[in-house]
Amino acid sequence: MEERPPVTISVPSLNRLPASERGITLGDFLVPIRIGERISSRARHIAMIVAGAVLIALSANYVVPVPGSPVPITGQTFAVLLVGGALGARRGVLSVGLYLVLGLFLPVYADHASGMATIASVSAGSIVLGATGGYLVGFLVAATVVGRLAELGWDRGFGGALAAMAVGNVLIYAIGLPWLTLAADLAPSQAIAAGLTPFVAGDIVKLVLAAALFPAAWWLVGRRPEER
């Protein structure tokens, strides 16, 4: 019996950048050169992480209640995607993590909520999940993945930026919806109606806006100082 050559499947690389540019994100250009030369690299990273957490906290103040849903419309998702894409995976997840820690003590979660009970708590020996806790946990995952894709160059063009933002958005719902189902004791269809359907139109607008901002910012960064 004649042997057939092995079948090979070509998988496109996620990396879209030359080796010299891998890992560089917009965050590396956010600190003005004059200031960056006066402070250490660690101080710059810390400043960007803190700034990202503050941005997410401020975005949580823009709340639109959704009738019949424990999950309000906020600017958090948009801010999380921006922070992840601008800072990269490591700084992005640290920034979101700092925001979550701040929310344990300060009213910086959506609708000025705070405390561990927003995510989960223990009552009478049982774990009680907060209705929006899954979305908060999803922010960590989304920032990590979007940040990594940005490090690979996905945010340099509109199509790649849109795809990266869409992946991050899906991950937030992939964690938030099952969490909401358990927290509010809802059927899957009810959770989708309360925790997904009201947000689709707004999310599309946010994704397109975020996807447009990144290539525009890279274009601005690439211009000579006298052209800016």
Backbone torsions as a table, in degrees:
resi	resn	phi	psi	omega
1	MET	NA	129.4	-176.1
2	GLU	-72.2	130.4	179.3
3	GLU	-79.3	136.5	178.6
4	ARG	-96.9	144.1	178.5
5	PRO	-64.9	147.0	-179.6
6	PRO	-61.7	145.2	179.0
7	VAL	-84.9	126.8	178.4
8	THR	-109.6	138.6	178.8
9	ILE	-111.7	123.0	-179.9
10	SER	-86.2	120.4	179.3
11	VAL	-106.4	120.2	-179.1
12	PRO	-62.3	140.1	180.0
13	SER	-71.8	142.0	176.2
14	LEU	-74.3	-22.4	-177.0
15	ASN	-76.2	130.6	-178.5
16	ARG	-118.8	14.5	-175.4
17	LEU	-127.1	153.7	170.3
18	PRO	-67.2	160.3	-174.6
19	ALA	-56.9	-34.2	-176.3
20	SER	-69.0	-18.7	-176.9
21	GLU	-109.1	-1.6	-178.4
22	ARG	-65.6	137.6	178.5
23	GLY	88.1	-9.0	179.3
24	ILE	-86.4	129.0	178.7
25	THR	-126.0	175.2	-179.6
26	LEU	-59.4	-29.5	-179.9
27	GLY	-57.8	-28.3	-179.8
28	ASP	-71.0	-8.4	179.6
29	PHE	-115.6	4.2	-175.3
30	LEU	-76.8	-30.2	-179.1
31	VAL	-86.7	123.0	178.6
32	PRO	-53.9	145.8	-175.5
33	ILE	-57.6	-43.7	-177.8
34	ARG	-61.1	-37.7	178.7
35	ILE	-76.1	-41.5	-178.2
36	GLY	-61.3	-30.9	180.0
37	GLU	-73.2	-17.7	-175.9
38	ARG	-96.9	-12.6	-178.9
39	ILE	-122.3	162.1	-178.1
40	SER	-75.8	164.6	177.8
41	SER	-61.3	-40.4	179.3
42	ARG	-62.4	-41.3	179.5
43	ALA	-63.6	-37.1	177.6
44	ARG	-64.1	-44.4	179.7
45	HIS	-62.1	-44.5	179.9
46	ILE	-62.1	-41.5	-179.7
47	ALA	-61.8	-41.4	-179.8
48	MET	-69.4	-37.7	178.4
49	ILE	-63.7	-44.9	178.8
50	VAL	-64.6	-43.4	179.8
51	ALA	-61.4	-39.5	178.0
52	GLY	-63.8	-42.2	178.5
53	ALA	-63.9	-40.1	178.4
54	VAL	-64.6	-41.0	178.7
55	LEU	-60.8	-43.8	179.1
56	ILE	-64.7	-41.6	179.4
57	ALA	-62.3	-42.2	179.5
58	LEU	-66.5	-37.2	-178.9
59	SER	-66.7	-25.7	179.6
60	ALA	-70.2	-16.0	-179.7
61	ASN	-77.4	-15.9	177.9
62	TYR	-90.0	93.3	-172.1
63	VAL	-117.8	132.1	172.9
64	VAL	-122.1	107.3	-179.6
65	PRO	-61.1	144.2	177.0
66	VAL	-108.7	115.7	-179.4
67	PRO	-55.3	128.6	177.6
68	GLY	81.9	3.2	-179.1
69	SER	-126.1	137.9	175.8
70	PRO	-80.4	-1.9	-178.1
71	VAL	-108.1	114.7	-179.4
72	PRO	-85.4	165.0	172.2
73	ILE	-84.3	125.8	179.1
74	THR	-136.4	177.5	175.9
75	GLY	-93.3	8.2	-175.1
76	GLN	-61.1	-47.5	-177.7
77	THR	-58.2	-44.7	178.7
78	PHE	-59.7	-45.1	-179.1
79	ALA	-65.9	-41.4	-180.0
80	VAL	-62.0	-43.7	179.2
81	LEU	-64.9	-40.4	177.9
82	LEU	-63.7	-45.7	-178.4
83	VAL	-64.1	-45.8	179.2
84	GLY	-61.0	-45.8	-178.9
85	GLY	-67.9	-37.1	-176.7
86	ALA	-78.0	-36.8	-173.7
87	LEU	-96.5	-18.6	-176.2
88	GLY	90.4	175.1	-171.2
89	ALA	-63.2	-53.0	-173.6
90	ARG	-67.1	-52.1	-179.5
91	ARG	-67.1	-33.8	179.8
92	GLY	-63.7	-47.2	-178.9
93	VAL	-69.5	-33.0	176.4
94	LEU	-67.5	-36.9	178.8
95	SER	-65.9	-46.4	177.3
96	VAL	-65.3	-39.9	178.0
97	GLY	-61.5	-40.2	177.2
98	LEU	-63.4	-41.5	177.6
99	TYR	-60.1	-44.2	-179.8
100	LEU	-64.2	-38.6	178.7
101	VAL	-66.8	-42.1	177.7
102	LEU	-59.5	-37.1	-179.1
103	GLY	-67.6	-15.3	176.0
104	LEU	-71.6	-21.2	-175.6
105	PHE	-122.1	-24.3	-176.6
106	LEU	-121.0	151.6	-178.4
107	PRO	-79.1	67.7	-176.5
108	VAL	-111.2	-0.9	173.5
109	TYR	-77.9	174.4	-179.0
110	ALA	-56.1	140.3	179.1
111	ASP	61.0	31.7	176.7
112	HIS	60.7	29.3	177.0
113	ALA	-80.2	160.7	178.3
114	SER	-159.4	170.4	176.0
115	GLY	96.1	156.4	-179.3
116	MET	-62.1	-29.2	-178.5
117	ALA	-62.5	-21.8	177.1
118	THR	-63.2	-32.9	179.0
119	ILE	-94.2	-59.3	178.3
120	ALA	-166.7	154.3	178.7
121	SER	-148.0	172.2	178.8
122	VAL	-116.3	125.2	179.3
123	SER	-135.3	124.7	179.7
124	ALA	53.4	39.4	177.2
125	GLY	79.3	2.8	-179.9
126	SER	-115.7	148.5	177.5
127	ILE	-83.3	126.2	179.1
128	VAL	-111.1	118.2	-177.9
129	LEU	-86.9	138.3	172.5
130	GLY	-77.9	143.5	-174.3
131	ALA	-59.4	-35.8	-177.7
132	THR	-99.8	3.6	-177.1
133	GLY	-60.8	-36.5	-178.9
134	GLY	-65.1	-34.5	177.6
135	TYR	-67.8	-37.9	178.6
136	LEU	-64.7	-43.4	176.4
137	VAL	-64.8	-38.5	178.0
138	GLY	-61.7	-29.1	177.2
139	PHE	-59.2	-40.5	179.1
140	LEU	-61.0	-46.8	-178.6
141	VAL	-66.2	-44.2	-178.6
142	ALA	-62.4	-43.9	180.0
143	ALA	-62.5	-38.3	179.6
144	THR	-65.0	-48.5	-175.9
145	VAL	-70.3	-46.8	178.9
146	VAL	-62.0	-40.2	178.0
147	GLY	-61.9	-41.1	179.2
148	ARG	-67.2	-41.2	177.7
149	LEU	-64.1	-36.2	176.3
150	ALA	-65.1	-38.0	177.4
151	GLU	-63.8	-25.5	178.4
152	LEU	-91.4	1.9	173.6
153	GLY	96.5	9.4	-177.3
154	TRP	-67.0	-23.8	-176.2
155	ASP	-87.5	3.7	-177.3
156	ARG	-78.1	-23.3	179.1
157	GLY	-127.5	160.9	-175.3
158	PHE	-62.4	-45.7	-177.3
159	GLY	-61.7	-47.0	179.5
160	GLY	-66.2	-40.9	178.6
161	ALA	-62.6	-42.4	178.8
162	LEU	-62.4	-42.3	179.4
163	ALA	-64.6	-42.9	179.7
164	ALA	-62.8	-44.0	179.8
165	MET	-65.8	-37.6	179.3
166	ALA	-65.4	-41.1	177.6
167	VAL	-60.8	-45.3	178.5
168	GLY	-61.7	-41.5	179.9
169	ASN	-63.9	-42.7	179.0
170	VAL	-62.2	-39.9	-179.7
171	LEU	-63.6	-36.9	178.3
172	ILE	-61.5	-45.6	179.6
173	TYR	-71.2	-32.2	-179.7
174	ALA	-62.3	-27.9	176.4
175	ILE	-96.3	-40.0	-175.5
176	GLY	-67.0	-40.5	-176.2
177	LEU	-68.6	-49.5	176.6
178	PRO	-59.9	-36.6	178.1
179	TRP	-62.7	-45.3	178.8
180	LEU	-62.8	-38.5	178.7
181	THR	-57.8	-44.7	-179.6
182	LEU	-75.0	-41.3	-175.4
183	ALA	-65.7	-41.9	-176.2
184	ALA	-100.4	5.0	-179.7
185	ASP	53.7	54.7	-178.4
186	LEU	-109.0	155.0	169.3
187	ALA	-72.9	155.3	-179.9
188	PRO	-52.7	-41.0	179.9
189	SER	-65.7	-36.0	178.5
190	GLN	-69.2	-38.7	178.6
191	ALA	-64.5	-40.1	178.2
192	ILE	-64.1	-42.1	-179.8
193	ALA	-66.3	-33.2	-177.3
194	ALA	-91.7	-32.6	-171.7
195	GLY	-112.9	0.8	-180.0
196	LEU	-133.1	-55.8	-173.3
197	THR	-53.5	-43.7	-177.8
198	PRO	-66.8	-13.5	-171.6
199	PHE	-106.7	-6.4	-172.6
200	VAL	-61.1	-50.2	-177.2
201	ALA	-60.5	-46.2	179.3
202	GLY	-64.3	-37.3	179.9
203	ASP	-65.7	-37.4	178.6
204	ILE	-61.7	-43.3	178.5
205	VAL	-63.0	-43.8	179.8
206	LYS	-62.4	-42.9	-178.4
207	LEU	-63.6	-45.3	-179.7
208	VAL	-64.5	-42.0	179.6
209	LEU	-63.8	-46.4	179.1
210	ALA	-63.2	-41.5	-179.2
211	ALA	-65.7	-29.4	178.1
212	ALA	-79.6	-32.4	-177.0
213	LEU	-67.0	-39.1	-174.6
214	PHE	-66.4	-51.4	177.4
215	PRO	-60.4	-37.4	178.7
216	ALA	-63.4	-40.8	179.4
217	ALA	-66.4	-40.1	177.8
218	TRP	-65.4	-37.2	176.8
219	TRP	-62.2	-41.5	179.8
220	LEU	-66.3	-41.6	179.5
221	VAL	-62.8	-36.0	-176.7
222	GLY	-77.2	-11.7	179.4
223	ARG	-75.8	153.0	176.3
224	ARG	-69.5	149.5	-176.4
225	PRO	-53.0	-37.8	-178.1
226	GLU	-73.2	-11.7	179.9
227	GLU	-95.2	-10.5	-174.6
228	ARG	-79.4	NA	NA
